[in-house]
Amino acid sequence: MRLLLTDTTWNMAILAQELRQAGFYVTEAANAAELREHLRLGEQDAVLIDPDLPDGEALDLIREIRSGHPRLPVCLFTRQVGDKLMSQALSQGADDVIRWPDHGIGDITARLRAYVRRAAGYATAEVTFGGLCVDLDRQSVRVGAMPVRLTRVEYELVETLTLRRGAVITRDQIMLQLYAWQDEPDAKIIDVYICRIRAKLAAAGAGEEVIATAFRQGYRLTALPQEVPALAA
């Protein structure tokens, strides 16, 4: 999952580090203007905002994001959470107001994953396409009862397709999701990852068309048949 946060205090810098260690991809924005630019350029799964912005009010930014991205989870992170601030943030469209670092990272990651999957239309962490099951909390994939061992990048690619079910995701969108403004490899590496994932899914009993190619566009995840054939002993 790709998180975008405002890195305006030492508090948020520590949070960004802990979220990365928990398996999230994190993009840091130095101010509200930079956050807006990141939102304009690429897909994000959730936005985390510190009230201490150097170029605007956090409540105005929350309202602006909610207006342009009605389903995008937005959370306010602050050490001081009074009833007035909480009420104002929620009324402007925030999904949650989280006292950090008082809340542990385990609680925070559970909340964020829940908000992201609900925004994608999933009620539970386990998302099933026929015989393919993606567990968004455990960051794991299986076909039927057979676990599929994926690298972190391979899993993130499957998760990206899962959270945007049925939609075609372009190579550029995938590159932004995986490498967001860092040193990026050649875009053709995405084709290599897709081939590896298809091979691993096929070895676990799924067909090779689990991930469909949209010619000259990108990829999308297709539904599997309800019954996945058992592997030969």
C-alpha positions in Angstrom: 0.0 0.0 0.0 1.2 3.5 -0.9 0.9 6.1 1.8 1.4 9.8 1.3 2.2 11.8 4.5 3.3 15.3 5.4 6.8 15.1 6.8 6.8 18.5 8.6 7.9 17.4 12.1 10.3 14.9 13.6 7.2 13.1 14.8 6.0 12.3 11.3 9.5 11.4 10.2 9.6 8.7 12.8 6.1 7.6 11.8 7.2 7.3 8.1 10.1 5.1 9.2 8.0 2.8 11.3 5.4 2.5 8.5 8.1 1.5 6.0 9.3 -1.2 8.5 5.6 -2.4 8.7 5.6 -3.0 4.9 4.1 0.2 3.5 5.5 2.2 0.7 5.7 5.8 2.0 6.0 9.1 0.1 6.8 12.2 2.2 5.7 15.7 1.3 7.4 18.7 2.9 4.3 20.9 2.8 0.7 21.1 1.6 1.8 22.3 -1.9 4.1 19.3 -2.4 1.4 16.9 -1.1 -1.0 18.3 -3.7 1.5 17.7 -6.4 2.1 14.1 -5.4 -1.7 13.6 -5.5 -1.9 15.1 -8.9 0.9 12.9 -10.3 0.2 9.5 -8.9 -2.1 7.1 -7.2 -2.1 7.0 -3.4 -3.9 4.5 -1.1 -4.2 6.9 1.9 -3.0 10.3 3.1 -1.7 11.1 6.5 -1.5 14.8 7.6 0.1 16.6 10.5 -1.6 19.8 11.6 1.7 21.6 11.7 1.9 22.7 8.0 4.1 25.6 7.0 1.9 26.7 4.1 -1.7 26.3 5.2 -4.3 24.9 7.5 -4.7 21.1 7.9 -8.5 21.3 8.0 -8.6 23.2 4.7 -6.3 20.6 3.2 -8.5 17.8 4.4 -11.6 19.5 2.9 -9.8 20.0 -0.4 -8.6 16.4 -0.6 -12.0 15.1 0.3 -13.6 17.2 -2.5 -11.2 16.0 -5.2 -10.8 12.4 -3.9 -14.0 11.4 -2.2 -13.0 7.7 -1.5 -9.3 8.3 -0.6 -8.7 7.6 3.2 -7.4 10.7 5.0 -6.2 10.7 8.6 -5.0 13.5 10.8 -2.0 12.6 13.1 -1.2 14.8 16.1 0.0 14.6 19.7 -2.8 16.8 21.0 -6.3 15.7 20.1 -9.0 17.8 21.7 -12.7 17.3 21.2 -12.9 20.5 19.1 -10.1 19.5 16.7 -11.4 15.9 16.4 -14.9 17.2 15.6 -13.7 19.7 13.0 -11.4 17.2 11.3 -14.1 14.6 11.0 -16.6 17.1 9.8 -14.2 18.3 7.1 -13.9 14.7 5.8 -11.1 13.0 7.8 -11.6 9.3 8.3 -9.8 9.3 11.6 -7.9 11.5 14.0 -5.0 9.5 15.5 -2.9 10.5 18.5 0.7 9.7 17.6 2.9 8.4 19.2 0.4 7.5 21.9 -1.2 4.9 19.6 1.1 2.0 18.9 2.2 1.3 15.3 0.3 -2.1 15.3 -3.0 -0.3 16.0 -2.2 2.4 13.4 -1.3 -0.1 10.6 -4.5 -2.1 11.3 -6.6 1.0 11.0 -4.9 2.2 7.8 -5.3 -1.2 6.1 -8.9 -1.3 7.1 -9.6 2.1 5.7 -7.8 1.3 2.4 -9.6 -2.0 1.8 -13.0 -0.5 2.7 -12.3 2.4 0.3 -11.7 -0.3 -2.4 -15.0 -1.9 -1.6 -13.8 -4.9 0.5 -15.4 -5.7 3.9 -12.7 -8.1 5.1 -8.9 -8.4 4.8 -9.2 -11.6 2.7 -10.1 -10.7 -0.9 -11.0 -13.7 -3.1 -11.2 -13.9 -6.9 -12.4 -17.5 -7.5 -9.6 -19.6 -6.1 -7.1 -16.7 -5.7 -7.0 -15.2 -2.2 -5.1 -12.0 -1.3 -4.8 -11.3 2.4 -4.3 -7.5 2.7 -3.5 -7.6 6.4 -1.0 -10.5 6.3 0.3 -9.4 2.9 0.1 -12.9 1.5 -1.4 -14.7 -1.5 -2.6 -18.2 -2.0 -4.4 -20.2 -4.6 -6.9 -22.5 -3.0 -4.9 -23.8 0.0 -1.6 -23.4 -1.7 0.5 -20.4 -0.5 2.3 -18.4 -3.2 5.7 -17.1 -2.2 6.1 -13.6 -3.6 8.8 -11.0 -3.2 7.8 -7.7 -1.6 7.6 -6.0 -5.0 5.7 -8.9 -6.5 3.2 -8.8 -3.7 2.8 -5.0 -3.9 2.0 -5.4 -7.6 -0.7 -8.0 -6.9 -2.1 -5.8 -4.1 -2.2 -2.8 -6.4 -4.2 -4.7 -9.0 -6.4 -6.1 -6.2 -7.2 -2.7 -4.7 -8.2 -1.5 -8.2 -10.1 -4.6 -9.1 -11.2 -4.8 -12.7 -9.4 -1.6 -13.7 -6.5 -1.5 -16.1 -3.4 -0.2 -14.4 -0.8 1.3 -16.7 2.9 0.7 -16.4 3.4 4.3 -15.5 0.9 4.0 -12.6 2.6 0.8 -11.4 6.0 2.5 -11.6 4.7 5.4 -9.5 3.2 3.0 -7.0 6.3 1.0 -6.6 9.1 3.6 -6.9 7.3 7.0 -6.4 9.9 9.7 -7.3 12.8 7.5 -6.3 15.5 6.1 -8.7 13.3 4.1 -11.1 14.5 1.2 -13.2 13.4 0.7 -16.8 9.6 0.4 -17.1 10.1 -2.9 -18.8 10.9 -4.4 -15.4 7.2 -4.5 -14.8 6.8 -7.0 -17.6 9.4 -9.2 -15.9 7.6 -9.0 -12.5 4.3 -9.9 -14.2 5.9 -12.9 -15.9 7.3 -14.1 -12.6 4.0 -13.7 -10.8 2.1 -15.5 -13.5 4.5 -18.4 -13.3 4.2 -18.6 -9.5 0.4 -18.5 -9.6 0.3 -21.1 -12.3 2.7 -23.4 -10.3 0.2 -23.1 -7.4 -2.7 -24.3 -9.6 -4.0 -21.1 -11.2 -4.2 -20.4 -14.9 -1.7 -18.0 -16.4 -4.5 -15.5 -17.3 -5.1 -14.4 -13.7 -3.4 -11.2 -14.7 -4.6 -10.1 -18.1 -2.6 -7.8 -20.4 -4.4 -4.8 -21.9 -2.6 -4.3 -25.2 -0.4 -1.2 -25.1 -2.1 -0.1 -21.9 -1.2 -2.2 -18.8 -2.6 -5.0 -16.7 -5.7 -5.9 -14.8 -6.6 -8.7 -12.4 -9.2 -11.1 -13.7 -11.5 -13.4 -11.7 -10.6 -17.1 -11.5 -13.0 -20.0 -11.9 -14.6 -20.9 -8.5 -12.9 -24.3 -8.5 -9.1 -24.4 -8.8 -7.8 -27.8 -10.0 -5.8 -29.7 -7.4 -2.1 -30.2 -8.2 -1.0 -33.6 -9.2 0.8 -35.4 -6.4 
